[in-house]
Amino acid sequence: MTQQTNKDPSQSETTTPPTTPVTVKKPALCGNCDTEKTTLSTLEEEAMAAVREHAFAVNLIGVSEMLPRTPQLLFINVTTSENHTHCIELTIKGWRVASNRNDCMNGDFRQLDIHTKYFSTLHALLTEISPLYREKFGAQLIAKLSDLKKERSDSTE
């Protein structure tokens, strides 16, 4: 924000108030960037692996760029196949639905059962909140097992 001081009505001088220096940190979760490599925390690595692993079974999934991201806390936005949005919190305690809106940390007090429950994996959380996720995940598992069975039967012939 700038302040204008008018000493003379015909002249105006613009001054900038003092500011605190801010260090801008490059996004740590840029998987294909050729820029400077940064070390990911264990939580960030887990979040990125979960995003890649479960992307096929939801409409949209990604780490929030608006909410805080620390080595102990981060948030993932998910839109399920049913088009329900959720903001998922990941901490050392596990995975938790923080909100029914993307980029939001405030849960719905009428749904305390889901907003206070921690899951050990994103898969367990998505299985609980999305019937279509369960179907898609199960279908992919069956397809992979069928491929493995076919591969083994081909190699024994």
Residue, then its C-alpha position, 0 to 999 in steps of 0.5 A: m500500500t502506498q501513501q500520498t502526501n500532498k505538500d503542494p496541491s499542484q504536486s503529489e509525492t508517493t511514499t511507500p511505508p516500510t515493509t518486512p522482507v519476505t522470503v519467497k519459497k518455490p513450491a516444493l511439490c513441483g514434480n517435473c520442474d528443472t529448477e532448483k531441487t528442494t528436499l521434501s518432508t516425509l509428509e509431502e512425499e506421502a501426499m504426492a505419492a497418494v495423489r498419484e496413486h488415487a488420481f484415477a479414481v476421483n475427478l480432481i485431486g491435488v495439494s492445496e496451494m492456498l492453505p498452509r504447508t509445513p513439514q507437519l501439516l498440509f492439505i489436499n483438495v479432492t473432488t470425488s466421482e460424485n462431484h463432492t468437494h473435500c479439503i483433506e488434512l494430512t498430519i502425523k496423526g493421519w488423514r482427516v476431512a477438514s472441510n467439505r469445500n476446497d481450500c478450507m480448513n473449517g469443517d461442518f459442525r453437523q458432521l463431527d463424525i467425519h471431520t474428527k476421524y483420522f484415517s491411516t491412509l488416503h485410500a481408507l478415507l476415500t473408501e469411507i466418503s466415496p462409493l464410486y471411489r470404492e467401485k473404481f478402485g475395486a475395478q482397477l484391482i480386478a483388472k490388474l489381477s486379471d492381467l497378472k493371471k494372464e501373464r503367469s499363464d502365458s509364461t507357463e505355456 
